[in-house]
Amino acid sequence: MSFFVYMILSKQNDKWITYVGYTNNIQNRIIKHNSSKGAKFTKGKNWKLIYYKKYQNKVVAMKKEYKLKKDYKLRKKIKINFLKNE
């Protein structure tokens, strides 16, 4: 089974915020975030998928998710790249 690490973006009070997570069904997970059934942090916001990467197992995906969550420079770079091309 494949797993995905993803980053989503939302605008809140004229500020762009991001959220990083992992899942085995990326389409379903984004739908849950946008219908306020996802993580507590994501409730009540409109999210756009701006990055995802596929991994072959859950352990690797969880490690990569943790790494991306802590790497604020990379998150900012991904966010800026997306907004520039939007």
C-alpha positions as CSV (number, residue, x, y, z in Angstrom):
1,M,0.0,0.0,0.0
2,S,1.3,3.5,-0.9
3,F,1.2,6.5,1.4
4,F,1.5,10.2,0.6
5,V,3.0,13.1,2.5
6,Y,1.1,16.3,1.6
7,M,1.0,20.0,2.3
8,I,-2.2,22.1,2.1
9,L,-2.6,25.8,2.1
10,S,-5.3,28.2,3.3
11,K,-5.7,31.9,3.7
12,Q,-6.7,33.2,7.2
13,N,-6.9,36.9,8.1
14,D,-4.8,37.9,5.0
15,K,-2.1,35.4,6.0
16,W,-1.3,32.1,4.2
17,I,-1.0,29.1,6.5
18,T,0.1,25.5,5.7
19,Y,-0.6,22.1,7.2
20,V,1.4,18.9,6.6
21,G,0.1,15.4,7.0
22,Y,0.3,11.9,5.6
23,T,-2.4,9.5,4.3
24,N,-3.0,6.5,2.1
25,N,-5.9,8.2,0.2
26,I,-5.0,11.8,-0.7
27,Q,-8.3,12.8,-2.5
28,N,-10.4,11.6,0.4
29,R,-8.2,13.3,3.0
30,I,-8.4,16.7,1.2
31,I,-12.2,16.3,1.1
32,K,-12.2,15.6,4.8
33,H,-10.1,18.7,5.6
34,N,-12.4,20.9,3.5
35,S,-15.6,19.5,5.2
36,S,-14.2,20.0,8.7
37,K,-13.8,16.3,9.3
38,G,-10.0,16.4,9.2
39,A,-7.5,17.4,11.8
40,K,-8.6,19.9,14.4
41,F,-6.2,22.6,13.1
42,T,-7.8,22.5,9.6
43,K,-11.5,22.8,10.6
44,G,-13.4,25.7,9.1
45,K,-10.9,26.6,6.4
46,N,-10.8,26.1,2.7
47,W,-7.7,24.1,1.8
48,K,-5.8,23.7,-1.5
49,L,-3.4,20.8,-2.1
50,I,0.0,22.4,-3.0
51,Y,2.4,19.5,-2.6
52,Y,2.4,15.7,-2.3
53,K,4.9,12.9,-2.6
54,K,4.3,9.1,-2.7
55,Y,6.1,6.6,-0.5
56,Q,5.9,2.8,-0.5
57,N,5.2,2.3,3.2
58,K,3.8,4.0,6.2
59,V,7.0,4.2,8.3
60,V,8.9,6.1,5.6
61,A,5.9,8.4,5.0
62,M,5.7,9.2,8.7
63,K,9.4,10.0,8.9
64,K,9.2,12.3,5.8
65,E,6.1,14.0,7.2
66,Y,7.9,14.7,10.5
67,K,10.9,16.1,8.6
68,L,8.7,18.4,6.4
69,K,6.7,19.6,9.4
70,K,10.0,20.8,11.0
71,D,11.6,22.2,7.9
72,Y,10.0,25.7,7.8
73,K,12.4,26.9,5.0
74,L,11.3,24.1,2.7
75,R,7.6,24.7,3.5
76,K,8.0,28.4,2.8
77,K,9.7,27.6,-0.5
78,I,6.9,25.2,-1.6
79,K,4.3,27.8,-0.6
80,I,6.0,30.6,-2.5
81,N,6.4,28.4,-5.6
82,F,2.7,27.5,-5.5
83,L,1.6,31.1,-5.0
84,K,3.9,32.4,-7.8
85,N,2.3,29.9,-10.3
86,E,-1.2,30.4,-9.1
